[in-house]
Amino acid sequence: MKNFKADVSEDAALLEDIAKLALALPPDLRALLADRLLESLVPQTLSQEEIDAAWLKEAERRSQEIDEGRVTPIPGEEVMARLRSRFNDE
């Protein structure tokens, strides 16, 4: 029988090694990796057409909120600058 504590520490060390490698990737590849990992947690139950329809509905809802003045859009450059500042400070 394997030692549970040894298995956990080996898994933690492996996870740390994988995280270091992943964090060294360029942002676009990290995003693709994150997408793959998330997909592995939630099996795909919708067809691509259903996914596309759901995103279209969401885009239309957001557009309506902007048109009605319920939300104020923030330019993408500003959002990215805020994120960079927030996560570079940590």
N, C-alpha and C positions, 0 to 999 in steps of 0.2 A: 504494500500500500504506500502511495506517495505521501510525502509530508506536505500538508496543505499550506503551511507558512512558507515553505520553500517555493511552492508553485506560485503563490501570490507575489513573493518578492521577485521571482523570475519574470512573471508577467508585468510587474511594475517596471522592472528594468527594461524589458522589451518595449513597453509602451513609451518610456522616456526616450529610448533610442529612435523609435519611429517618429515621435513628436519632433525631436531635434532635426531629423532628416526632412520631415515635412515642412517645418518652419524655415528651412534653408532654401526651399523652392521659391521661384518668383511668384508674385501674387496671383497671376493668372493660373498657374499650375496648382497653387494652393486652393484656389476657388474650385477648380475642377475636381481635385481630390476631396474637398469638403462635400461637394455635390454627390460624388460617388459614395462616400461614407453615409451621408444622409439617406440616399436611395437604398442602401443596404439595410437600414433600420426599418423602413416602411416599405413593404412590398408594393409594387405598382399595381393598383387595382383599377385605375381608370385608363381608358384608351387615350391615345394622343389627341384625338378629336375632342374628347371630353375635357381634357386638360386645356386645349386651345380655347374651347368655348368658355370655360371657367375664367381663364385669364382675360378674355375679351369682355366678359361681364364685369370683372373687377376693374378693368381699364375704363369702361363706360361709367361705372359708379364713381370712380375717382374723378373723371372728367366732369361729371355732373356736379360733384361737390365743389370743384373749382369754379365752374360756371355760375353756381348759385352763391358763391362767395363764402361758403362754409369753411373752406380751407384756403390757405395762401401757399402757393407752390414755392419751393426753394430751389434755385438753380443748382444743377448737378455739381458744378465746380465748387460751389459753397458747401454742399453736403460733403463732398470728398475732402475738402480742406478741413472741415470740422472733424471728420473721422480721423484723418491723419494726425491732427493736433491732439485729439483725445487719446489715441492709441500709441502715439510716439512719446507721450508724456509718462506712460506707465512703465 
